[in-house]
């Protein structure tokens, strides 16, 4: 579920008058506008506010309205229905006044404030009313992430600096409605038409005042805001559950692998040929191999018919080698040349280089592990002979071992392996791999373990896919 698009859709319905039912008994927005104009005239006469530059041109809305709205709504500009101004500019030459705390754009986020770092500056008493916010004011970033907004809902006032707009709506205009409209034009990108500047753009006071929006009756503004708030809370719950479920899936996979390598995922079968039979194959190859009764250095206990083995008892480790530019091509001549993690996309090979003069070959059924830069990516070679660069090491079994079992064991161990990575460009050495101990089950049990892991992981991946839908 794309929750960002869901929010956009809810806001789109709200701003078009389609989120809540229309009430014919509501006082139309045109009456509200007349009241606001009368109030503004009174305040101008009393010299409490300055006259608005320019005149409202209602015909402009009638000619270029963005979309149709209900009959009892009105198209307005933000400057017509709210007072607005920016805060105080830091100025060392004007550093008199009482030291007061103030917020900047770094404290202002969508729907919330971060008080981790609050600054202070001197503010004169006659400046305080202009550069302080009270409960119910809408604060909007002028620069940085221009348009980002939050409502000041605290019972105390706070000062703010000149890169924040304070929007204080006239009576009958809901602050929450204006907040959601700012979010609406921010999410759909329409805010860009109001921004100025190259590179870092800003939202000037003039541009803020010119923002065009549909104004519903007061009662409907309240209903719309409350409905959006309710729906957004539900979306947040979905997001939290989604994250929790995603984390749970990761933890579940980790636990499945943990049970698998400890011999606790599938039942043991006494009729299975024990792992010691595989060890006999090793002894024939390595006459010097000695089995010890001391198991204290092994990470954990395994079933009786399992066997702890050194890496080199079971596998050979092949380190890759880079080719010179004249030794490979990009037109498909020769065998694939795998250069590193960039050759792996969605657990599949992405081949864009080939060579007719391979130096280090990986063969089909090898387990490849990235060892430089991006460390710990794992993939089974299912395409045959390939040349591997030094960003890869190939793990090739020398006895009958399911490669998928080996891969799952390394997935279980991968975080421990990554911790060994060293250097500015992280890398693991051959020694980091060769020192690993491997818990070896009977071959038949390896097959059952792999089958059970694949079955469980497939079910978990269906759930993961549903979360992305």
C-alpha positions as CSV (number, residue, x, y, z in Angstrom):
1,X,0.0,0.0,0.0
2,X,1.4,3.4,-1.0
3,X,0.4,5.5,2.0
4,X,1.8,8.7,0.5
5,X,-0.6,8.3,-2.5
6,X,-3.4,7.5,-0.1
7,X,-2.8,10.7,1.8
8,X,-2.8,12.6,-1.5
9,X,-6.1,11.1,-2.5
10,X,-7.7,11.9,0.8
11,X,-6.5,15.5,0.6
12,X,-7.7,15.7,-3.0
13,X,-11.2,14.6,-2.1
14,X,-11.2,17.0,0.8
15,X,-10.2,20.1,-1.2
16,X,-12.8,19.3,-3.9
17,X,-15.6,19.0,-1.4
18,X,-16.0,15.2,-1.8
19,X,-14.8,13.9,1.6
20,X,-17.7,14.9,3.8
21,X,-21.4,15.5,2.9
22,X,-22.6,19.0,2.1
23,X,-25.0,20.6,4.5
24,X,-27.4,23.1,2.8
25,X,-28.0,24.6,6.3
26,X,-24.3,25.7,6.5
27,X,-23.7,29.5,6.2
28,X,-22.1,29.8,2.8
29,X,-18.5,30.8,2.5
30,X,-19.5,34.1,0.7
31,X,-21.1,35.3,3.9
32,X,-17.9,34.3,5.8
33,X,-15.8,36.4,3.3
34,X,-18.0,39.4,3.8
35,X,-17.5,39.2,7.6
36,X,-13.7,38.8,7.1
37,X,-13.7,41.9,4.9
38,X,-15.6,43.9,7.4
39,X,-13.3,42.8,10.2
40,X,-10.2,43.7,8.1
41,X,-11.7,47.2,7.4
42,X,-12.2,47.7,11.2
43,X,-8.6,46.6,12.0
44,X,-7.2,48.8,9.3
45,X,-9.2,51.8,10.6
46,X,-7.9,51.1,14.1
47,X,-4.4,50.9,12.6
48,X,-3.9,47.4,13.9
49,X,-3.1,46.0,10.5
50,X,-1.9,47.5,7.3
51,X,-4.1,47.6,4.1
52,X,-3.6,44.7,1.8
53,X,-1.7,45.6,-1.4
54,X,-3.8,45.2,-4.5
55,X,-7.5,44.1,-4.6
56,X,-9.2,40.8,-4.7
57,X,-10.2,40.0,-8.2
58,X,-13.0,37.5,-8.0
59,X,-13.2,37.3,-11.8
60,X,-9.7,35.8,-11.8
61,X,-11.0,32.8,-9.9
62,X,-14.0,32.5,-12.2
63,X,-11.8,32.5,-15.3
64,X,-9.0,30.2,-14.0
65,X,-10.4,28.1,-11.3
66,X,-8.4,24.9,-10.9
67,X,-11.5,22.7,-10.5
68,X,-15.1,22.8,-9.6
69,X,-16.2,23.1,-5.9
70,X,-19.6,23.0,-4.2
71,X,-21.9,26.0,-4.7
72,X,-21.5,27.3,-1.1
73,X,-17.7,27.4,-1.3
74,X,-15.6,30.3,-2.6
75,X,-12.2,30.6,-4.3
76,X,-9.9,32.9,-2.3
77,X,-6.3,33.8,-1.8
78,X,-4.6,33.0,1.5
79,X,-3.9,36.6,2.1
80,X,-7.6,37.4,2.0
81,X,-8.5,35.1,4.9
82,X,-5.5,35.3,7.2
83,X,-2.8,37.6,8.5
84,X,0.7,36.6,8.0
85,X,4.3,37.7,8.6
86,X,7.8,36.4,9.2
87,X,9.7,36.5,12.4
88,X,12.7,38.5,13.6
89,X,15.9,38.7,11.6
90,X,19.1,38.1,13.5
91,X,21.0,41.4,13.6
92,X,24.0,42.1,15.8
93,X,23.4,45.9,15.6
94,X,19.9,45.4,17.1
95,X,20.8,43.1,20.1
96,X,18.8,44.9,22.8
97,X,15.8,43.5,24.6
98,X,14.9,40.5,26.7
99,X,16.7,37.2,25.8
100,X,14.0,34.9,24.5
101,X,14.0,31.4,23.0
102,X,13.0,31.1,19.4
103,X,12.5,28.4,16.8
104,X,14.0,28.1,13.3
105,X,13.1,26.0,10.3
106,X,15.3,23.2,11.8
107,X,12.7,22.9,14.6
108,X,9.7,22.9,12.3
109,X,8.5,19.7,10.6
110,X,5.2,18.5,9.1
111,X,2.7,18.5,12.0
112,X,5.3,18.7,14.7
113,X,8.2,20.6,16.3
114,X,11.6,19.3,17.4
115,X,12.9,21.0,20.5
116,X,16.2,19.2,20.6
117,X,18.1,22.5,20.0
118,X,16.4,25.8,20.9
119,X,18.3,29.0,20.4
120,X,17.9,32.4,22.1
121,X,18.2,36.0,21.0
122,X,17.3,39.5,22.4
123,X,13.8,40.7,21.4
124,X,12.3,44.0,22.3
125,X,8.9,44.2,23.9
126,X,7.5,46.0,20.9
127,X,8.7,43.3,18.6
128,X,7.3,40.4,20.6
129,X,3.7,40.4,19.2
130,X,4.9,40.3,15.6
131,X,7.5,37.5,16.0
132,X,5.8,35.2,18.5
133,X,3.3,32.4,17.8
134,X,0.4,31.6,20.1
135,X,-1.8,28.5,20.2
136,X,-3.6,28.0,16.9
137,X,-1.1,29.8,14.7
138,X,0.1,28.0,11.6
139,X,3.8,28.2,11.1
140,X,5.3,27.6,7.6
141,X,8.9,27.3,6.4
142,X,9.9,30.2,4.2
143,X,13.1,28.5,3.0
144,X,14.8,25.2,3.1
145,X,11.9,22.8,2.7
146,X,9.6,25.6,1.7
147,X,6.0,25.1,2.6
148,X,6.6,22.6,5.4
149,X,4.0,23.4,8.1
150,X,2.8,22.7,11.6
151,X,0.2,24.2,14.0
152,X,1.5,25.7,17.2
153,X,-0.8,23.8,19.7
154,X,1.0,24.7,23.0
155,X,-0.4,26.8,25.8
156,X,2.6,29.1,25.8
157,X,4.0,31.4,23.1
158,X,7.2,30.9,21.2
159,X,9.3,33.4,19.1
160,X,10.4,32.5,15.6
161,X,12.9,33.9,13.2
162,X,12.6,35.4,9.8
163,X,12.6,32.2,7.8
164,X,9.3,31.1,9.3
165,X,5.9,32.5,8.3
166,X,3.2,32.9,10.9
167,X,-0.3,32.5,9.5
168,X,-3.1,33.6,11.8
169,X,-6.5,33.1,10.1
170,X,-9.5,35.4,10.7
171,X,-12.4,34.1,12.7
172,X,-14.4,31.5,10.8
173,X,-11.3,30.1,9.1
174,X,-10.0,26.8,10.6
175,X,-6.2,26.7,11.0
176,X,-6.3,22.9,10.4
177,X,-8.0,23.4,7.1
178,X,-5.2,25.8,6.0
179,X,-2.6,23.3,7.3
180,X,-4.1,20.5,5.2
181,X,-4.3,22.7,2.2
182,X,-0.5,23.5,2.5
183,X,0.1,19.7,2.7
184,X,-2.1,19.2,-0.3
185,X,-0.2,21.5,-2.6
186,X,3.1,20.3,-1.2
187,X,2.4,16.6,-1.9
188,X,1.0,17.2,-5.4
189,X,3.8,19.7,-6.3
190,X,1.5,22.7,-6.9
191,X,3.5,24.6,-4.3
192,X,6.4,25.0,-6.8
193,X,4.5,27.6,-8.8
194,X,4.7,29.9,-5.7
195,X,8.4,29.4,-5.0
196,X,11.1,31.7,-6.1
197,X,14.9,31.4,-6.5
198,X,17.4,29.1,-8.3
199,X,18.7,26.1,-6.4
200,X,17.5,26.8,-2.9
201,X,13.9,28.1,-3.4
202,X,11.9,30.1,-0.9
203,X,8.2,31.0,-0.3
204,X,8.0,34.8,0.1
205,X,5.3,36.6,2.0
206,X,3.8,37.9,-1.3
207,X,3.8,34.4,-2.8
208,X,2.3,33.0,0.4
209,X,-0.5,35.5,0.2
210,X,-1.2,34.7,-3.4
211,X,-1.8,31.0,-2.8
212,X,-5.3,30.2,-4.3
213,X,-7.5,27.8,-2.3
214,X,-11.2,26.8,-2.1
215,X,-12.9,28.0,1.1
216,X,-15.8,25.9,2.5
217,X,-18.3,27.1,5.1
218,X,-16.8,27.1,8.6
219,X,-18.7,24.1,9.8
220,X,-17.6,22.1,6.8
221,X,-14.0,23.2,7.3
222,X,-14.2,21.6,10.8
223,X,-15.8,18.4,9.5
224,X,-13.2,18.1,6.7
225,X,-10.2,18.7,9.1
226,X,-11.5,16.2,11.6
227,X,-12.2,13.6,8.9
228,X,-8.7,14.0,7.4
229,X,-7.2,13.8,10.9
230,X,-9.1,10.6,11.6
231,X,-8.1,9.0,8.3
232,X,-4.4,10.0,8.7
233,X,-4.3,8.4,12.1
234,X,-5.6,5.2,10.5
235,X,-2.8,5.5,7.9
236,X,-0.2,6.0,10.6
237,X,-1.4,2.9,12.3
238,X,-1.1,1.0,9.0
239,X,2.4,2.3,8.6
240,X,3.4,1.4,12.1
241,X,2.0,-2.1,11.7
242,X,3.6,-2.4,8.3
243,X,7.0,-1.5,9.8
244,X,6.4,-3.8,12.7
245,X,5.4,-6.6,10.4
246,X,8.4,-6.1,8.1
247,X,10.7,-6.2,11.2
248,X,8.9,-9.3,12.4
249,X,9.4,-11.0,9.0
250,X,13.2,-10.2,9.1
251,X,13.4,-11.6,12.7
252,X,11.4,-14.6,11.7
253,X,13.7,-15.4,8.8
254,X,16.7,-15.0,11.1
255,X,15.1,-17.3,13.6
256,X,14.4,-19.9,11.0
257,X,18.0,-19.9,9.9
258,X,19.1,-20.2,13.5
259,X,16.9,-23.2,14.1
260,X,18.1,-24.7,10.8
261,X,21.8,-24.6,11.5
262,X,21.3,-26.0,15.0
263,X,19.4,-29.0,13.8
264,X,16.1,-27.9,15.3
265,X,14.1,-27.0,12.2
266,X,13.2,-30.5,11.0
267,X,13.1,-33.8,12.9
268,X,16.2,-36.0,12.9
269,X,15.8,-39.3,11.1
270,X,17.8,-42.2,12.6
271,X,17.8,-43.9,9.2
272,X,19.8,-41.0,7.7
273,X,23.4,-41.8,6.7
274,X,25.3,-39.8,9.4
275,X,27.5,-36.9,8.5
276,X,30.5,-39.0,9.5
277,X,30.1,-40.8,6.2
278,X,30.8,-37.5,4.5
279,X,33.8,-37.1,6.7
280,X,35.2,-40.4,5.5
281,X,35.2,-38.8,2.0
282,X,37.2,-36.0,3.4
283,X,39.7,-38.3,5.1
284,X,40.3,-40.1,1.8
285,X,41.3,-36.7,0.3
286,X,43.1,-35.5,3.4
287,X,45.2,-38.2,5.0
288,X,46.4,-35.8,7.6
289,X,42.9,-34.9,8.8
290,X,42.4,-35.6,12.5
291,X,39.2,-35.6,14.4
292,X,39.3,-34.3,18.0
293,X,37.0,-35.0,20.9
294,X,37.3,-31.4,22.1
295,X,34.2,-29.5,21.1
296,X,34.6,-26.5,23.4
297,X,35.6,-24.2,20.6
298,X,32.5,-24.8,18.6
299,X,29.7,-22.2,18.8
300,X,26.9,-24.5,19.9
301,X,25.8,-28.1,20.2
302,X,24.4,-30.0,17.2
303,X,22.6,-33.3,16.9
304,X,24.6,-36.5,17.4
305,X,24.4,-37.5,13.7
306,X,25.8,-34.0,12.7
307,X,29.4,-33.1,12.6
308,X,31.3,-29.8,13.2
309,X,33.9,-29.3,10.4
310,X,36.5,-26.8,9.4
311,X,35.7,-24.8,6.3
312,X,38.6,-26.4,4.5
313,X,37.3,-29.9,5.3
314,X,34.3,-29.2,3.1
315,X,35.1,-26.5,0.6
316,X,37.8,-24.9,-1.4
317,X,37.9,-21.1,-1.5
318,X,38.6,-19.4,-4.8
319,X,39.6,-15.7,-4.8
320,X,38.7,-13.6,-7.9
321,X,41.1,-11.6,-10.0
322,X,40.5,-8.4,-12.0
323,X,41.1,-8.3,-15.7
324,X,42.9,-5.6,-17.7
325,X,40.7,-3.5,-20.0
326,X,42.0,-5.3,-23.1
327,X,41.0,-8.6,-21.6
328,X,37.2,-8.1,-21.5
329,X,34.5,-6.8,-23.8
330,X,30.9,-5.6,-23.6
331,X,29.6,-7.2,-26.8
332,X,29.1,-10.8,-25.5
333,X,32.3,-12.5,-26.7
334,X,33.4,-15.3,-24.4
335,X,32.1,-16.2,-20.9
336,X,30.6,-13.7,-18.4
337,X,32.9,-11.6,-16.3
338,X,31.4,-10.8,-12.9
339,X,32.9,-7.6,-11.4
340,X,31.2,-7.3,-8.0
341,X,27.9,-6.5,-6.3
342,X,26.9,-4.4,-9.3
343,X,26.7,-7.8,-11.2
344,X,23.9,-8.9,-8.9
345,X,20.4,-7.5,-9.3
346,X,17.5,-8.9,-7.3
347,X,19.4,-12.1,-6.6
348,X,20.1,-12.6,-10.3
349,X,23.2,-12.0,-12.4
350,X,23.4,-8.8,-14.4
351,X,26.0,-9.5,-17.0
352,X,27.4,-6.6,-19.0
353,X,31.0,-7.8,-19.5
354,X,32.5,-10.9,-21.1
355,X,36.0,-12.3,-21.6
356,X,37.7,-14.8,-23.9
357,X,40.7,-15.1,-21.6
358,X,39.4,-16.0,-18.2
359,X,41.9,-16.4,-15.4
360,X,39.8,-17.4,-12.4
361,X,36.8,-19.5,-13.0
362,X,33.7,-20.1,-11.0
363,X,31.7,-23.1,-12.0
364,X,28.0,-23.9,-11.8
365,X,26.8,-24.6,-8.3
366,X,29.5,-22.6,-6.6
367,X,28.4,-20.2,-3.9
368,X,29.7,-16.6,-4.6
369,X,30.2,-14.1,-1.9
370,X,31.1,-10.4,-2.4
371,X,34.2,-9.6,-0.3
372,X,35.1,-6.0,-1.3
373,X,33.1,-2.8,-1.0
374,X,29.7,-4.3,-0.6
375,X,30.5,-7.2,1.6
376,X,28.3,-10.3,2.1
377,X,26.1,-10.5,-0.9
378,X,25.5,-14.2,-1.7
379,X,24.3,-15.9,-4.8
380,X,24.6,-19.4,-6.3
381,X,26.2,-19.7,-9.7
382,X,23.4,-21.2,-11.8
383,X,24.8,-20.1,-15.2
384,X,28.0,-22.1,-15.5
385,X,31.6,-21.0,-16.1
386,X,32.2,-17.3,-15.3
387,X,35.3,-15.3,-14.6
388,X,35.1,-13.6,-11.2
389,X,36.9,-10.3,-10.3
390,X,38.6,-9.8,-6.9
391,X,35.4,-8.5,-5.4
392,X,34.2,-12.1,-5.4
393,X,35.2,-15.3,-3.7
394,X,33.8,-18.6,-4.8
395,X,33.0,-21.4,-2.3
396,X,33.0,-24.8,-3.9
397,X,32.2,-28.0,-2.0
398,X,34.5,-31.0,-2.2
399,X,32.0,-33.4,-0.8
400,X,28.3,-34.0,-1.3
401,X,26.8,-30.9,0.3
402,X,23.7,-29.1,-0.9
403,X,24.9,-25.7,-2.1
404,X,21.6,-24.2,-0.9
405,X,22.3,-25.5,2.6
406,X,25.7,-23.8,2.4
407,X,24.1,-20.6,1.3
408,X,21.6,-20.6,4.1
409,X,24.4,-21.2,6.6
410,X,26.3,-18.2,5.3
411,X,23.1,-16.1,5.4
412,X,22.9,-17.1,9.1
413,X,26.5,-16.1,9.6
414,X,26.7,-13.1,7.4
415,X,26.5,-10.4,10.1
416,X,29.4,-12.0,12.0
417,X,31.4,-12.1,8.7
418,X,30.6,-8.4,7.9
419,X,31.9,-7.4,11.3
420,X,35.3,-8.7,10.2
421,X,35.4,-6.3,7.2
422,X,38.4,-3.8,7.4
423,X,39.7,-0.9,5.5
424,X,38.4,2.4,4.0
425,X,36.8,0.3,1.4
426,X,35.5,-2.6,3.6
427,X,36.8,-6.0,2.8
428,X,37.0,-9.5,4.2
429,X,40.0,-11.7,3.7
430,X,40.4,-15.4,2.9
431,X,41.3,-16.0,6.5
432,X,37.9,-14.6,7.6
433,X,36.2,-17.3,5.6
434,X,38.6,-20.2,6.2
435,X,38.4,-19.9,10.0
436,X,34.6,-20.5,9.9
437,X,33.3,-23.7,11.5
438,X,30.4,-25.4,9.6
439,X,27.8,-27.6,11.3
440,X,27.3,-30.5,8.8
441,X,24.0,-32.5,8.8
442,X,23.5,-35.8,7.0
443,X,22.9,-35.2,3.3
444,X,19.2,-36.3,3.5
445,X,18.6,-33.9,6.4
446,X,20.2,-31.1,4.4
447,X,17.6,-31.6,1.7
448,X,14.8,-31.5,4.3
449,X,16.2,-28.4,5.9
450,X,16.5,-26.6,2.5
451,X,13.0,-27.6,1.5
452,X,11.5,-26.4,4.8
453,X,13.3,-23.1,4.7
454,X,12.2,-22.5,1.1
455,X,8.6,-23.3,2.1
456,X,8.5,-20.9,5.0
457,X,10.4,-18.1,3.2
458,X,8.0,-18.4,0.3
459,X,5.1,-17.8,2.7
460,X,6.9,-14.8,4.3
461,X,7.7,-13.3,0.9
462,X,4.0,-13.4,0.0
463,X,3.3,-11.3,3.1
464,X,6.2,-9.0,2.2
465,X,4.8,-8.5,-1.3
466,X,1.3,-7.7,0.1
467,X,2.9,-4.9,2.2
468,X,4.4,-3.3,-0.9
469,X,1.2,-3.5,-2.9
